[in-house]
Amino acid sequence: MGGFLSWWDGVELWLTGLPFVAQTAVVMPVVLALAYGMAVLLDGALGNGIRVLRRVRHDDEDST
């Protein structure tokens, strides 16, 4: 863990030393990739949740 934290400190120092435009060019692809990944995961989870709720609701209507 100490090695990772030391590496991360070096990355932070390097990134904060860059001009603003270069910081943006480096950070934005990472942030956009993370946001896209989270959107895909949430979309899948919510889609499956809705599918399960519809199935449960449909089963309840059939049993009455």
C-alpha positions in Angstrom: 0.0 0.0 0.0 2.9 2.4 0.8 4.2 1.9 -2.8 0.9 2.8 -4.3 0.5 5.9 -2.1 4.0 7.0 -3.0 3.2 6.6 -6.7 -0.1 8.5 -6.3 1.7 11.4 -4.6 4.1 11.5 -7.5 1.2 11.6 -10.0 -0.5 14.4 -8.0 2.7 16.4 -8.0 3.2 15.9 -11.7 -0.4 16.8 -12.5 -0.5 19.9 -10.4 2.6 21.1 -12.0 1.0 21.1 -15.5 -0.7 24.1 -17.0 -4.5 24.2 -16.7 -5.2 23.2 -20.3 -2.8 20.2 -20.0 -4.4 19.2 -16.7 -7.8 19.3 -18.4 -6.5 17.2 -21.3 -5.2 14.6 -18.9 -8.0 14.5 -16.4 -11.1 14.7 -18.7 -10.6 11.3 -20.5 -10.3 9.6 -17.1 -13.3 11.4 -15.7 -15.4 10.7 -18.8 -14.5 7.0 -18.8 -15.4 6.7 -15.2 -18.7 8.5 -15.7 -19.5 6.3 -18.7 -18.7 3.1 -16.8 -20.9 4.2 -13.9 -23.8 5.1 -16.3 -23.6 1.7 -17.9 -23.6 -0.1 -14.6 -26.5 2.0 -13.2 -28.4 1.5 -16.4 -28.0 -2.2 -16.2 -28.9 -2.4 -12.5 -32.0 -0.2 -12.9 -33.1 -2.1 -16.1 -32.8 -5.4 -14.2 -34.6 -4.0 -11.2 -37.5 -2.8 -13.4 -37.7 -6.1 -15.1 -37.9 -7.9 -11.8 -40.6 -5.5 -10.5 -42.6 -6.1 -13.7 -42.3 -9.8 -13.3 -43.4 -9.7 -9.7 -46.3 -7.4 -10.5 -47.3 -9.7 -13.4 -47.1 -12.8 -11.2 -49.3 -11.0 -8.5 -51.9 -10.2 -11.1 -52.0 -13.8 -12.4 -52.5 -15.2 -8.9 -55.6 -13.0 -8.1 
